Amino acid sequence: MTVYWLLSVPAHGDGHAAWRDLKSQVGAAEVCDFELPQLKIGTLDTLVQLSDELGKYDAAYEATVGKFVETLGSLTGATGAGLAAMLRVEERTVDQYLRGFAWNSAKYRWERPLGEVVGQIAAGMGAIDAQLKTKLAQHSALKNSLATVRRRQTGNLSVRALGGVVGRDDCVAGSEYLQTVFVAVPRTLAREWLNGYERLTDMVVPRSSRRIAEDSEYILYSAVVFRRVVDEFATKARDMRFVVRDFEYDEAAIERERASAAEIAEQEAELLDNITEWLRGSFGDVFEAWIHIKALRVFVESVLRYGIPPDFLPVLVRPPARSADRIRRGLADYYAHLETSSGASQRARLAGKARPAKGGGASADGGAFDMHEFSSVLSSEYTPFVFFEIPWTGVVED
């Protein structure tokens, strides 16, 4: 699995120095700019509320991205680089998009209040999620219909359509009184059928049973009975564990069934193409929305953590898989001094009652939250700096 880190550290008025310091701690890890616009801060109450909401949206949209990838792979059979080639964000691969992230100002108006920006993203994702559910439900229904048809075409003789098995010569034709009955007999019960079918009921034509076809499980026999006892014969046969097939030879009906099967198969293929193209076309919107939620989380948590005015360095890091844990521990040690801040614990406990700072900031004195008290907005493993992971589903791109 490819994993990116999206993190921020205080800039202390010098973003270049903050970059150099961070770069010196990550060794061989790739570090990319992750530029954010000058988003509106709003009030402390708003930030605290958004912190919780954004965490929920983040988890939900990560699951949606995973569902898109899983479904596209399942429908097309593509894996690895072949699947990755289908997943484009703004005409770029996922890796290229992340490494060159820029806020989509045309789609998400950053100058609006943060709550409105989040609401806009949520509305778009809600519409896409509803479409996905509808398309998958349509495909599931058609797939089930096609499975039923195929089972009737290729299943064993107890369920298989008999139109391609029974011929006109296997049936009594043009008789007002007689009817041919077809029975799928388990191979283990063939002797019982041959010895007993004439005595299942009265009015069975003696020696009328013929072996029509067989497979690994069943032998299809015919028998000729008077029409008036067909139902009774069928009931007695079922009691003997024989499978009575409801079939009368009708060339028109057989042709209709074949045409219906072909039509369902064609509809399934067309719908599959439609869903596949929709998934490919919509994936970029879904992934972009998810990463913009990540970007908003970084901004909100950085303001809550480091105070106002915003003065932090957001970056994207791609650590080597084998050294990721070591690099993360090194960063935690290097930035350990960020853990403490005067009065932060009290402000964290009173976050819901605090007044907005003069001028709309996060706190009146510009201080930051103690994230030990406010840990719910971070990942389960605490870090002294703002830190989020972007797990990328294991799709191999390079």
N, C-alpha and C positions, 0 to 999 in steps of 0.2 A: 504494500500500500504506500502510495506517495502521500506524505504529510507535509503540509506547510505550517509555519507558525506566523501568526499575525500578532505583533506585540508593539508596545510603545514604552518609551522611557522618557524621563524629563529632559528637556533640551537646555534649560537654564540660560536661555537667550542665545545659545550658540548651537544651531542644529548640526553644523559641520563637525564640531567637537564631539557632540553626542553620537554622531554617526561613527566617527573614528573610534571612540571608546567601545561602542557596541561591536563594531567590526573586529576589533582586537580580541574580543572574547569568544567569537563564534568559530574561529579557525577556518576550516575548509567549507563551512556552510555558505551557501549562496545568500546574499542579502540584496533586496530590491527596495527601491522607494515605494511607498504606499501613500500616495498623496491624497489628502482630504481637503475639501473646500472649507471655507470659514462658516461652518454650521452655526445656527443660532443656539445659544446655551439654554435660554429659558430659566425657569426657577428650579430651586433645589427639589421641591416636591415633584416637579415634572421629570427631572432626571432620575430620581429614585424610582418613580413609577415606570419610566421607560426602561430602566435597567432590568426590571423583572420581565416586562413584556418582550423585550428584545431577546432575552434568553430563551423564552418559549418559542418565539418565531424562528430563532436560529435552529433549535432542535427540530422543529416541524419542517423547515425548508431543507435542512440536511436530509431528512427522511424522504422528502419529495424528490430531491436530486437523485438519491439512491434508487428510488422507484423508477424514475425515468431511465436510468442506466440499466437497471435490471430488466425492465420490460423491453427496452430496445434490443438488448442482447438476446433475450428469450425469443422475441419475434423474428429476429434476423439470423440468429445462430452465430453472430459475430462475437469475437472475443479479442482481448489484447489490443494490439495496434489497429486491427480492423475495426473494432468497436470505437476506439478513441478517435479514429478518423471521421466518424459520424457526428461526434460531439463537438460542436462549434459554438463559440461565444463571440459575437461581433466578427464573424469570419476568421476567427483565430482558434487555435487549440486551447484547451483549458490552461495548460502551462503558460502559453504565451499571454493569455488574458490576465492571469494572476500576476505574472512578472511585470506586465506593463499596465497594471490597473490604473484607470482614471475614472473619476466620478462621472456618471452619465447625466450631465446637467439637462440634456434635452428630455430625458425621461423622468428624472427625479429632481425637482426644483429645490436645491439645497438652501435657497434663501428663505424658504418657508419655515414655520415652526417645526421642530423635530417630530412632534406628534402627527402633523399632517403628512410629513414625508413617510413616516412609518405606516400610516393609514393608507397612503397611495400604494406602497409596496404590497401591503397585505391584501388590498382589494384586487390588484392584478394577480397575485398568487391564488387568491380564492377562486377567481374565474378560471384560471388554468387548472386548478385541482378539480373543479367541478367538471370541466371538459374531459379531463383524464378519466375520472370515474365513469362518465357516460360512455366514452369510447371503449373502455375496457369491459363494461357491462355488455355493450353491443357485441363485442368480439366474443365474449364468453358464451352468450346465448347462441350465436351463430356457430361457434366451435362445437357446442354441445349438440346442436342439430346435425352438424356434419359428422360428428362421432357416431350418432345414432344411425345415420345413413350408411356410414362405412361399416358399422357393426352388422347391419343387415346385408351388406355386400360381401363381407369377408369373415363374418363370425361363423361359429359352428352351426350345424344343421338345425339346432333347436331355436336359433334366432335369425339365421340368414334368410334373406329374401329368396323365395323359391322360383322367382321368375326366370332366372338363368339356370335353374337346376331341373325343373320339371318341364317336360315337353308336352305338346298337344297329344301325342300318342300315349302318354301315361295316364290320361284321364278318360273317363266315360263321357262321351259327348252326345248331346241331343236327347238325353233320356229324361223323361218326366218323373221317373220313380227312383232311379239309381244315382248315387253320387260317389265320387272317389274321395276318400279321406287320406290325408298324408300325416304320418306319425314319425317323429324323431325318437328312435329307441336307443337308449344307452347301449353301448356295445356289450356290456356285461349282462344285459337283459334280452339279448337277441333271441335266445332259445325260448325264453318265456313268451315273447311275442309270437313266434312262429307256432308254438304249441297251444297258445290260448286266445289269439285274436278272434277266431271264429266263434268262441263261446262268451265273448264279452257282453253280447246282447243278442237277441233274436234278430233275424233278417239281415245277417251278414252273409254275403256271397261266398260260398266255400272256395277255398284255394285261390282267392282273388288277390292275396298279398303278393307284392312284387318289391324287390330291392331296387330303389331308384338311384341312390347315391350314398356315399359314406365318407366320414372324415375320422380323425383320430379319437373322437369322443362318441359320435352318434352314427347310426345307420338310419337312413330315411326309407321307410316302407310306405307302400300304398295299400289300401284295402277298399273294396267296393261294398257299400251298404245301402239299404233303402233310405231315402231322404227322411222318412218319418222317424227314424231311430238315430239320426246323426248326433243329436245332442246327448242322448243316453249313451251312445257308443263313446263319445268324447269324454263324458264323465267317468265311465268305467275305465277307460284307458288311462286317464290321469291318476286314478286311484292305484294303478299298477306302475306309476312313475314313468309312463310314456308321455312324450310331449306332443300333443295334437296340434298341428299347424293349421291356422285359419287361412285356407288357400283354395281358390277356385281359379282354374286357368282362364285368363282374360288378357288377350294380347294388348288391348288398348290400355288396361290398367298397368300392365307390366311396362309399357312404353312410357306412360305418365310417371311412373316411379323412377325410371332411368333418367328422364328429363329433369325431374325434381332434384335428383341427386346431383346431376351436372350443374344445375342452377345454383344450388346451395354451395357447391364447391367453388363456383365462379364468384359468388357473392363474398365468400370467406376470403378468397384471394384478393379481391378488390378492397375489402375492408382492411385487410392486413396491410396492403400497400398504403392505404389512406392513413391508418394509425401510425405506421412507421414514418411516413413523411411528416405527419403532425408532431410526433415525438422529436424528430430531428430538428424541425423548425422551431419548436417551443422550448427545446432544452436550453438554448442560449438565454431566453428570458428568465427561466427558472434559476439557472445558475447565477445569472447577473443579479437577480433579486436577492438570492442568498448571500452573495458576497457584499452587497450593499448593506444588508442587515449586519453582517460582520463589521463592516466599516463603521456603522453607527454605534455598534457596541464598543468598539475601540474608542471612539470619540467620547461617548457618555462615561465609560469607566475611567478614561484618562482624566476627564474633568473632575469626576468624583474623587479620584485617587490623588491627583496632583494639584488640584485647585485651579483658580482663575487668576488672571486671564489664561486661556489655553496656551501652554508652552511645552509641547511634548513632541517627540519624534516617532511617528508610526512607521513601521517597516514590515516587510514580508521576508521571512527566512525559510530557506529550504535546507534543513540539516541532513547530512548523510545519515542513513538509517542506523548504521552501526555505532555512530558516535553521538546520536541525538540526546540520549540520557546524560551523557557526560557534559555536553555543551549546555544543556539546560541547568544542570547543577552548577556549572561554572558561572552562568549568568545570574542565578539566584544568589550565589556568594558575592559576586561583584556588586550587585544592586541591593544587598541586604540592608544597607543604610536607609532604604526607602520605606522600611516597614513601620517606622515610628513617626508620629506627628503629634504635636501638642493638642490635647483636647479632642482628638479625633474620635475616640471611643464614645464619648458622651454625645457628640454630634450624630454618630451612626445610630445610636439608640433613639435619638429624638428626631430622626430624619423626617418622619411623617408629620411632625409638628413644627419643624423649623421654618422660620420666615425666609423668603427669598432675599438674597443680598441686594443691597442698594445697587441699582443698575442692572439687575437681573442675573447676578452671578450665582455660583453654586453655594457660597457661604459668605457671611459678612466679613470674615477676616481673611478670606482667600486660602484657608487651610484645606487639608485633604482628609478624606475618610481613612480610618484604620480598617484595612480590608479583612483583618481577622474578625472584626465585628460585622463586616458587610460581605462575608464570603459567599453568600448565595449568588452573587452576580458574577462570580468567577468560575473557572473549572474546578473540579473536585480537588485537585492538587494545588495548594496555594503557592503563588509566586509573589515576590515583592514588587513586581512590575506587572503591567497589564499584559495578559497573555491569553491567546485563544488558538486552538488548533483548527486547521482546515484539512480534514482527512479526505483524500481523493480516491476512494472506492477501489483502488487496486488496478485501475485501468492503466496499462503500460503505454506510454506515449513516446518515450525516447530511451 
